């Protein structure tokens, strides 16, 4: 049984964004860690992000346009980041974050709308 293209694409993008969010921002919780170690750790995590991101784009392209793929990736990225920020960094989500995210979702709807 083959996973439908939209599910495979979104699933891989979701997983890749989790890795990338930790690669870019996970170290902020450990400000005392030496920068060279943080950089190497981040590169290690980014490797796994690429191992998922590249196949996601390969699988999804054709079903989604390039603009649609990027839009899906951005919405997933912000969704993952909102959860990460609240859970990992213990930063509250404010009303302006929610409004800004809603505007991005509106932009995604505009991109996907068949005019």
N, CA, C and O atoms as a GROMACS GRO file, in nm:
protein
  460
    1UNK      N    1   0.083  -0.118   0.000
    1UNK     CA    2   0.000   0.000   0.000
    1UNK      C    3   0.088   0.125   0.000
    1UNK      O    4   0.180   0.137   0.081
    2UNK      N    5   0.060   0.217  -0.091
    2UNK     CA    6   0.138   0.339  -0.102
    2UNK      C    7   0.067   0.454  -0.031
    2UNK      O    8  -0.055   0.469  -0.041
    3UNK      N    9   0.144   0.534   0.038
    3UNK     CA   10   0.090   0.650   0.107
    3UNK      C   11   0.058   0.756   0.002
    3UNK      O   12   0.142   0.784  -0.083
    4UNK      N   13  -0.061   0.816   0.006
    4UNK     CA   14  -0.094   0.921  -0.090
    4UNK      C   15   0.007   1.036  -0.083
    4UNK      O   16   0.058   1.070   0.024
    5UNK      N   17   0.035   1.095  -0.197
    5UNK     CA   18   0.137   1.199  -0.209
    5UNK      C   19   0.118   1.313  -0.108
    5UNK      O   20   0.215   1.351  -0.044
    6UNK      N   21  -0.002   1.369  -0.092
    6UNK     CA   22  -0.013   1.480   0.004
    6UNK      C   23   0.023   1.438   0.147
    6UNK      O   24   0.086   1.515   0.219
    7UNK      N   25  -0.016   1.318   0.187
    7UNK     CA   26   0.015   1.272   0.324
    7UNK      C   27   0.164   1.246   0.340
    7UNK      O   28   0.223   1.282   0.442
    8UNK      N   29   0.225   1.183   0.241
    8UNK     CA   30   0.369   1.157   0.248
    8UNK      C   31   0.447   1.288   0.252
    8UNK      O   32   0.540   1.304   0.331
    9UNK      N   33   0.408   1.381   0.167
    9UNK     CA   34   0.477   1.510   0.160
    9UNK      C   35   0.465   1.586   0.292
    9UNK      O   36   0.565   1.630   0.348
   10UNK      N   37   0.344   1.601   0.341
   10UNK     CA   38   0.321   1.676   0.466
   10UNK      C   39   0.387   1.605   0.584
   10UNK      O   40   0.445   1.670   0.670
   11UNK      N   41   0.378   1.473   0.589
   11UNK     CA   42   0.441   1.397   0.698
   11UNK      C   43   0.592   1.415   0.701
   11UNK      O   44   0.650   1.437   0.807
   12UNK      N   45   0.655   1.405   0.584
   12UNK     CA   46   0.800   1.424   0.577
   12UNK      C   47   0.838   1.568   0.610
   12UNK      O   48   0.938   1.592   0.679
   13UNK      N   49   0.760   1.664   0.561
   13UNK     CA   50   0.789   1.804   0.593
   13UNK      C   51   0.772   1.833   0.742
   13UNK      O   52   0.851   1.908   0.800
   14UNK      N   53   0.672   1.773   0.802
   14UNK     CA   54   0.653   1.790   0.946
   14UNK      C   55   0.774   1.738   1.023
   14UNK      O   56   0.827   1.807   1.110
   15UNK      N   57   0.816   1.617   0.992
   15UNK     CA   58   0.932   1.559   1.061
   15UNK      C   59   1.059   1.640   1.035
   15UNK      O   60   1.138   1.663   1.127
   16UNK      N   61   1.079   1.683   0.911
   16UNK     CA   62   1.199   1.760   0.880
   16UNK      C   63   1.200   1.892   0.955
   16UNK      O   64   1.305   1.938   0.999
   17UNK      N   65   1.084   1.955   0.970
   17UNK     CA   66   1.077   2.082   1.040
   17UNK      C   67   1.102   2.066   1.189
   17UNK      O   68   1.155   2.158   1.253
   18UNK      N   69   1.066   1.954   1.245
   18UNK     CA   70   1.097   1.929   1.386
   18UNK      C   71   1.248   1.925   1.404
   18UNK      O   72   1.302   1.987   1.497
   19UNK      N   73   1.318   1.852   1.317
   19UNK     CA   74   1.464   1.849   1.324
   19UNK      C   75   1.524   1.987   1.305
   19UNK      O   76   1.615   2.026   1.379
   20UNK      N   77   1.475   2.061   1.207
   20UNK     CA   78   1.535   2.191   1.177
   20UNK      C   79   1.509   2.292   1.287
   20UNK      O   80   1.594   2.375   1.318
   21UNK      N   81   1.392   2.286   1.346
   21UNK     CA   82   1.363   2.378   1.456
   21UNK      C   83   1.457   2.354   1.573
   21UNK      O   84   1.506   2.448   1.635
   22UNK      N   85   1.482   2.226   1.604
   22UNK     CA   86   1.578   2.196   1.710
   22UNK      C   87   1.719   2.236   1.669
   22UNK      O   88   1.797   2.281   1.753
   23UNK      N   89   1.754   2.219   1.542
   23UNK     CA   90   1.887   2.257   1.496
   23UNK      C   91   1.908   2.408   1.509
   23UNK      O   92   2.015   2.452   1.550
   24UNK      N   93   1.808   2.485   1.475
   24UNK     CA   94   1.822   2.631   1.476
   24UNK      C   95   1.802   2.692   1.614
   24UNK      O   96   1.869   2.788   1.650
   25UNK      N   97   1.708   2.637   1.692
   25UNK     CA   98   1.668   2.704   1.815
   25UNK      C   99   1.682   2.621   1.942
   25UNK      O  100   1.672   2.676   2.052
   26UNK      N  101   1.703   2.491   1.931
   26UNK     CA  102   1.710   2.406   2.049
   26UNK      C  103   1.819   2.444   2.146
   26UNK      O  104   1.803   2.428   2.267
   27UNK      N  105   1.929   2.495   2.095
   27UNK     CA  106   2.043   2.533   2.179
   27UNK      C  107   2.016   2.657   2.264
   27UNK      O  108   2.090   2.684   2.359
   28UNK      N  109   1.912   2.732   2.231
   28UNK     CA  110   1.884   2.855   2.308
   28UNK      C  111   1.853   2.825   2.454
   28UNK      O  112   1.868   2.911   2.541
   29UNK      N  113   1.811   2.704   2.479
   29UNK     CA  114   1.783   2.662   2.616
   29UNK      C  115   1.912   2.637   2.695
   29UNK      O  116   1.910   2.631   2.818
   30UNK      N  117   2.023   2.623   2.624
   30UNK     CA  118   2.152   2.592   2.686
   30UNK      C  119   2.254   2.699   2.650
   30UNK      O  120   2.352   2.673   2.580
   31UNK      N  121   2.232   2.820   2.700
   31UNK     CA  122   2.317   2.934   2.665
   31UNK      C  123   2.462   2.916   2.709
   31UNK      O  124   2.551   2.981   2.654
   32UNK      N  125   2.487   2.829   2.807
   32UNK     CA  126   2.623   2.810   2.856
   32UNK      C  127   2.706   2.713   2.772
   32UNK      O  128   2.826   2.700   2.795
   33UNK      N  129   2.644   2.645   2.677
   33UNK     CA  130   2.716   2.548   2.594
   33UNK      C  131   2.806   2.622   2.494
   33UNK      O  132   2.766   2.722   2.435
   34UNK      N  133   2.927   2.570   2.477
   34UNK     CA  134   3.024   2.633   2.387
   34UNK      C  135   2.969   2.640   2.244
   34UNK      O  136   2.910   2.544   2.194
   35UNK      N  137   2.989   2.754   2.179
   35UNK     CA  138   2.936   2.777   2.046
   35UNK      C  139   2.982   2.673   1.942
   35UNK      O  140   2.900   2.629   1.862
   36UNK      N  141   3.110   2.632   1.940
   36UNK     CA  142   3.150   2.530   1.843
   36UNK      C  143   3.071   2.399   1.860
   36UNK      O  144   3.036   2.335   1.760
   37UNK      N  145   3.043   2.359   1.982
   37UNK     CA  146   2.964   2.239   2.006
   37UNK      C  147   2.821   2.258   1.958
   37UNK      O  148   2.762   2.167   1.900
   38UNK      N  149   2.766   2.376   1.981
   38UNK     CA  150   2.630   2.407   1.935
   38UNK      C  151   2.624   2.402   1.783
   38UNK      O  152   2.530   2.346   1.726
   39UNK      N  153   2.723   2.458   1.717
   39UNK     CA  154   2.725   2.459   1.571
   39UNK      C  155   2.733   2.316   1.516
   39UNK      O  156   2.658   2.280   1.425
   40UNK      N  157   2.822   2.237   1.571
   40UNK     CA  158   2.835   2.098   1.524
   40UNK      C  159   2.708   2.018   1.551
   40UNK      O  160   2.665   1.939   1.466
   41UNK      N  161   2.649   2.038   1.666
   41UNK     CA  162   2.524   1.968   1.697
   41UNK      C  163   2.413   2.010   1.601
   41UNK      O  164   2.336   1.927   1.553
   42UNK      N  165   2.407   2.139   1.574
   42UNK     CA  166   2.304   2.189   1.482
   42UNK      C  167   2.323   2.132   1.342
   42UNK      O  168   2.226   2.097   1.276
   43UNK      N  169   2.447   2.124   1.296
   43UNK     CA  170   2.474   2.065   1.165
   43UNK      C  171   2.433   1.918   1.162
   43UNK      O  172   2.380   1.869   1.063
   44UNK      N  173   2.457   1.848   1.272
   44UNK     CA  174   2.416   1.708   1.281
   44UNK      C  175   2.266   1.692   1.270
   44UNK      O  176   2.218   1.602   1.201
   45UNK      N  177   2.192   1.777   1.338
   45UNK     CA  178   2.046   1.772   1.329
   45UNK      C  179   1.997   1.813   1.191
   45UNK      O  180   1.902   1.756   1.138
   46UNK      N  181   2.064   1.911   1.131
   46UNK     CA  182   2.024   1.959   0.998
   46UNK      C  183   2.041   1.848   0.894
   46UNK      O  184   1.967   1.844   0.795
   47UNK      N  185   2.137   1.760   0.914
   47UNK     CA  186   2.154   1.647   0.821
   47UNK      C  187   2.026   1.565   0.812
   47UNK      O  188   1.982   1.528   0.703
   48UNK      N  189   1.967   1.537   0.927
   48UNK     CA  190   1.843   1.458   0.928
   48UNK      C  191   1.727   1.538   0.869
   48UNK      O  192   1.637   1.482   0.807
   49UNK      N  193   1.729   1.668   0.890
   49UNK     CA  194   1.627   1.753   0.828
   49UNK      C  195   1.634   1.741   0.676
   49UNK      O  196   1.530   1.725   0.611
   50UNK      N  197   1.752   1.747   0.621
   50UNK     CA  198   1.768   1.735   0.476
   50UNK      C  199   1.731   1.596   0.425
   50UNK      O  200   1.679   1.582   0.315
   51UNK      N  201   1.758   1.494   0.505
   51UNK     CA  202   1.722   1.357   0.466
   51UNK      C  203   1.571   1.340   0.453
   51UNK      O  204   1.525   1.248   0.386
   52UNK      N  205   1.494   1.428   0.515
   52UNK     CA  206   1.348   1.423   0.507
   52UNK      C  207   1.294   1.531   0.412
   52UNK      O  208   1.197   1.506   0.339
   53UNK      N  209   1.354   1.648   0.413
   53UNK     CA  210   1.306   1.761   0.333
   53UNK      C  211   1.320   1.735   0.183
   53UNK      O  212   1.227   1.760   0.107
   54UNK      N  213   1.435   1.686   0.142
   54UNK     CA  214   1.459   1.664   0.000
   54UNK      C  215   1.362   1.560  -0.058
   54UNK      O  216   1.302   1.585  -0.162
   55UNK      N  217   1.344   1.444   0.007
   55UNK     CA  218   1.244   1.350  -0.045
   55UNK      C  219   1.102   1.407  -0.043
   55UNK      O  220   1.022   1.379  -0.132
   56UNK      N  221   1.070   1.485   0.059
   56UNK     CA  222   0.936   1.546   0.065
   56UNK      C  223   0.911   1.632  -0.057
   56UNK      O  224   0.805   1.624  -0.119
   57UNK      N  225   1.008   1.714  -0.092
   57UNK     CA  226   0.993   1.800  -0.210
   57UNK      C  227   0.991   1.719  -0.340
   57UNK      O  228   0.916   1.751  -0.432
   58UNK      N  229   1.072   1.614  -0.347
   58UNK     CA  230   1.072   1.528  -0.464
   58UNK      C  231   0.937   1.460  -0.484
   58UNK      O  232   0.882   1.456  -0.595
   59UNK      N  233   0.886   1.406  -0.374
   59UNK     CA  234   0.758   1.334  -0.379
   59UNK      C  235   0.644   1.431  -0.410
   59UNK      O  236   0.556   1.400  -0.490
   60UNK      N  237   0.646   1.547  -0.346
   60UNK     CA  238   0.535   1.641  -0.357
   60UNK      C  239   0.530   1.722  -0.484
   60UNK      O  240   0.423   1.766  -0.526
   61UNK      N  241   0.647   1.743  -0.547
   61UNK     CA  242   0.650   1.827  -0.667
   61UNK      C  243   0.581   1.757  -0.783
   61UNK      O  244   0.611   1.642  -0.816
   62UNK      N  245   0.490   1.826  -0.842
   62UNK     CA  246   0.407   1.767  -0.948
   62UNK      C  247   0.264   1.757  -0.899
   62UNK      O  248   0.170   1.795  -0.969
   63UNK      N  249   0.249   1.707  -0.777
   63UNK     CA  250   0.117   1.712  -0.714
   63UNK      C  251   0.094   1.855  -0.665
   63UNK      O  252  -0.014   1.912  -0.684
   64UNK      N  253   0.198   1.912  -0.602
   64UNK     CA  254   0.198   2.052  -0.560
   64UNK      C  255   0.290   2.130  -0.652
   64UNK      O  256   0.389   2.075  -0.702
   65UNK      N  257   0.260   2.255  -0.676
   65UNK     CA  258   0.356   2.342  -0.746
   65UNK      C  259   0.467   2.378  -0.648
   65UNK      O  260   0.456   2.351  -0.528
   66UNK      N  261   0.573   2.438  -0.700
   66UNK     CA  262   0.683   2.480  -0.612
   66UNK      C  263   0.633   2.582  -0.509
   66UNK      O  264   0.672   2.576  -0.392
   67UNK      N  265   0.550   2.675  -0.552
   67UNK     CA  266   0.496   2.776  -0.459
   67UNK      C  267   0.409   2.710  -0.353
   67UNK      O  268   0.414   2.750  -0.236
   68UNK      N  269   0.331   2.612  -0.390
   68UNK     CA  270   0.248   2.541  -0.293
   68UNK      C  271   0.334   2.460  -0.195
   68UNK      O  272   0.305   2.458  -0.075
   69UNK      N  273   0.439   2.395  -0.246
   69UNK     CA  274   0.530   2.321  -0.157
   69UNK      C  275   0.592   2.413  -0.053
   69UNK      O  276   0.597   2.380   0.065
   70UNK      N  277   0.638   2.528  -0.098
   70UNK     CA  278   0.700   2.623  -0.006
   70UNK      C  279   0.599   2.675   0.095
   70UNK      O  280   0.632   2.694   0.212
   71UNK      N  281   0.478   2.697   0.051
   71UNK     CA  282   0.374   2.745   0.140
   71UNK      C  283   0.342   2.641   0.247
   71UNK      O  284   0.331   2.674   0.365
   72UNK      N  285   0.328   2.515   0.207
   72UNK     CA  286   0.304   2.407   0.302
   72UNK      C  287   0.418   2.401   0.403
   72UNK      O  288   0.394   2.388   0.523
   73UNK      N  289   0.540   2.411   0.354
   73UNK     CA  290   0.657   2.404   0.441
   73UNK      C  291   0.655   2.519   0.542
   73UNK      O  292   0.685   2.498   0.660
   74UNK      N  293   0.620   2.638   0.499
   74UNK     CA  294   0.619   2.754   0.589
   74UNK      C  295   0.511   2.742   0.695
   74UNK      O  296   0.535   2.774   0.812
   75UNK      N  297   0.393   2.697   0.657
   75UNK     CA  298   0.285   2.681   0.754
   75UNK      C  299   0.323   2.574   0.857
   75UNK      O  300   0.302   2.591   0.977
   76UNK      N  301   0.380   2.463   0.809
   76UNK     CA  302   0.426   2.358   0.901
   76UNK      C  303   0.536   2.413   0.991
   76UNK      O  304   0.536   2.388   1.111
   77UNK      N  305   0.630   2.486   0.933
   77UNK     CA  306   0.741   2.541   1.010
   77UNK      C  307   0.691   2.632   1.123
   77UNK      O  308   0.739   2.622   1.236
   78UNK      N  309   0.597   2.717   1.093
   78UNK     CA  310   0.544   2.806   1.196
   78UNK      C  311   0.463   2.731   1.301
   78UNK      O  312   0.468   2.765   1.419
   79UNK      N  313   0.390   2.630   1.259
   79UNK     CA  314   0.313   2.548   1.353
   79UNK      C  315   0.408   2.476   1.449
   79UNK      O  316   0.387   2.476   1.570
   80UNK      N  317   0.511   2.414   1.392
   80UNK     CA  318   0.610   2.345   1.475
   80UNK      C  319   0.678   2.445   1.568
   80UNK      O  320   0.700   2.416   1.686
   81UNK      N  321   0.713   2.563   1.516
   81UNK     CA  322   0.782   2.660   1.598
   81UNK      C  323   0.696   2.712   1.712
   81UNK      O  324   0.745   2.733   1.823
   82UNK      N  325   0.567   2.732   1.686
   82UNK     CA  326   0.479   2.778   1.794
   82UNK      C  327   0.477   2.677   1.908
   82UNK      O  328   0.487   2.715   2.025
   83UNK      N  329   0.464   2.549   1.876
   83UNK     CA  330   0.464   2.445   1.979
   83UNK      C  331   0.600   2.437   2.047
   83UNK      O  332   0.608   2.429   2.169
   84UNK      N  333   0.706   2.441   1.969
   84UNK     CA  334   0.843   2.435   2.022
   84UNK      C  335   0.869   2.551   2.118
   84UNK      O  336   0.922   2.532   2.227
   85UNK      N  337   0.831   2.670   2.076
   85UNK     CA  338   0.854   2.789   2.157
   85UNK      C  339   0.784   2.779   2.292
   85UNK      O  340   0.839   2.816   2.396
   86UNK      N  341   0.661   2.728   2.290
   86UNK     CA  342   0.586   2.716   2.414
   86UNK      C  343   0.637   2.603   2.502
   86UNK      O  344   0.652   2.620   2.623
   87UNK      N  345   0.664   2.487   2.442
   87UNK     CA  346   0.701   2.368   2.520
   87UNK      C  347   0.849   2.366   2.555
   87UNK      O  348   0.884   2.341   2.671
   88UNK      N  349   0.936   2.390   2.459
   88UNK     CA  350   1.081   2.376   2.482
   88UNK      C  351   1.142   2.501   2.545
   88UNK      O  352   1.221   2.492   2.639
   89UNK      N  353   1.104   2.618   2.493
   89UNK     CA  354   1.163   2.742   2.543
   89UNK      C  355   1.078   2.808   2.652
   89UNK      O  356   1.120   2.907   2.712
   90UNK      N  357   0.960   2.754   2.677
   90UNK     CA  358   0.869   2.807   2.779
   90UNK      C  359   0.835   2.954   2.757
   90UNK      O  360   0.824   3.032   2.851
   91UNK      N  361   0.817   2.990   2.629
   91UNK     CA  362   0.777   3.126   2.595
   91UNK      C  363   0.627   3.127   2.567
   91UNK      O  364   0.577   3.042   2.493
   92UNK      N  365   0.557   3.222   2.623
   92UNK     CA  366   0.413   3.225   2.600
   92UNK      C  367   0.380   3.268   2.457
   92UNK      O  368   0.451   3.348   2.396
   93UNK      N  369   0.272   3.213   2.406
   93UNK     CA  370   0.221   3.258   2.276
   93UNK      C  371   0.125   3.373   2.302
   93UNK      O  372   0.031   3.362   2.381
   94UNK      N  373   0.150   3.481   2.237
   94UNK     CA  374   0.069   3.601   2.258
   94UNK      C  375  -0.036   3.617   2.149
   94UNK      O  376  -0.030   3.549   2.046
   95UNK      N  377  -0.129   3.705   2.172
   95UNK     CA  378  -0.238   3.725   2.076
   95UNK      C  379  -0.185   3.769   1.940
   95UNK      O  380  -0.237   3.727   1.837
   96UNK      N  381  -0.081   3.853   1.938
   96UNK     CA  382  -0.028   3.901   1.811
   96UNK      C  383   0.040   3.788   1.732
   96UNK      O  384   0.042   3.792   1.609
   97UNK      N  385   0.094   3.688   1.802
   97UNK     CA  386   0.148   3.572   1.733
   97UNK      C  387   0.036   3.497   1.663
   97UNK      O  388   0.049   3.457   1.547
   98UNK      N  389  -0.075   3.478   1.735
   98UNK     CA  390  -0.190   3.406   1.678
   98UNK      C  391  -0.247   3.481   1.558
   98UNK      O  392  -0.282   3.420   1.457
   99UNK      N  393  -0.258   3.612   1.568
   99UNK     CA  394  -0.311   3.692   1.457
   99UNK      C  395  -0.216   3.685   1.337
   99UNK      O  396  -0.260   3.668   1.224
  100UNK      N  397  -0.089   3.699   1.363
  100UNK     CA  398   0.009   3.690   1.255
  100UNK      C  399   0.006   3.555   1.186
  100UNK      O  400   0.013   3.546   1.064
  101UNK      N  401  -0.005   3.449   1.266
  101UNK     CA  402  -0.013   3.316   1.209
  101UNK      C  403  -0.141   3.300   1.128
  101UNK      O  404  -0.139   3.239   1.021
  102UNK      N  405  -0.251   3.353   1.177
  102UNK     CA  406  -0.377   3.346   1.103
  102UNK      C  407  -0.365   3.416   0.969
  102UNK      O  408  -0.421   3.370   0.869
  103UNK      N  409  -0.293   3.527   0.964
  103UNK     CA  410  -0.272   3.597   0.837
  103UNK      C  411  -0.188   3.513   0.741
  103UNK      O  412  -0.209   3.516   0.620
  104UNK      N  413  -0.093   3.440   0.795
  104UNK     CA  414  -0.012   3.352   0.710
  104UNK      C  415  -0.098   3.237   0.655
  104UNK      O  416  -0.083   3.198   0.539
  105UNK      N  417  -0.186   3.184   0.738
  105UNK     CA  418  -0.279   3.080   0.692
  105UNK      C  419  -0.370   3.138   0.582
  105UNK      O  420  -0.398   3.070   0.484
  106UNK      N  421  -0.414   3.261   0.599
  106UNK     CA  422  -0.493   3.327   0.495
  106UNK      C  423  -0.412   3.338   0.366
  106UNK      O  424  -0.464   3.314   0.257
  107UNK      N  425  -0.286   3.375   0.378
  107UNK     CA  426  -0.198   3.383   0.260
  107UNK      C  427  -0.186   3.246   0.194
  107UNK      O  428  -0.186   3.237   0.071
  108UNK      N  429  -0.176   3.141   0.274
  108UNK     CA  430  -0.168   3.005   0.218
  108UNK      C  431  -0.297   2.972   0.143
  108UNK      O  432  -0.293   2.913   0.035
  109UNK      N  433  -0.410   3.009   0.198
  109UNK     CA  434  -0.537   2.985   0.130
  109UNK      C  435  -0.539   3.055  -0.005
  109UNK      O  436  -0.585   2.998  -0.104
  110UNK      N  437  -0.490   3.179  -0.009
  110UNK     CA  438  -0.485   3.254  -0.135
  110UNK      C  439  -0.396   3.184  -0.237
  110UNK      O  440  -0.429   3.179  -0.355
  111UNK      N  441  -0.284   3.131  -0.191
  111UNK     CA  442  -0.192   3.061  -0.282
  111UNK      C  443  -0.256   2.934  -0.338
  111UNK      O  444  -0.239   2.903  -0.456
  112UNK      N  445  -0.329   2.860  -0.254
  112UNK     CA  446  -0.387   2.734  -0.298
  112UNK      C  447  -0.519   2.750  -0.373
  112UNK      O  448  -0.563   2.657  -0.440
  113UNK      N  449  -0.583   2.866  -0.362
  113UNK     CA  450  -0.711   2.889  -0.428
  113UNK      C  451  -0.692   2.887  -0.579
  113UNK      O  452  -0.601   2.950  -0.633
  114UNK      N  453  -0.780   2.814  -0.646
  114UNK     CA  454  -0.776   2.810  -0.794
  114UNK      C  455  -0.858   2.927  -0.846
  114UNK      O  456  -0.981   2.921  -0.845
  115UNK      N  457  -0.793   3.031  -0.889
  115UNK     CA  458  -0.861   3.152  -0.934
  115UNK      C  459  -0.899   3.144  -1.078
  115UNK      O  460  -0.958   3.238  -1.132
   0.00000   0.00000   0.00000
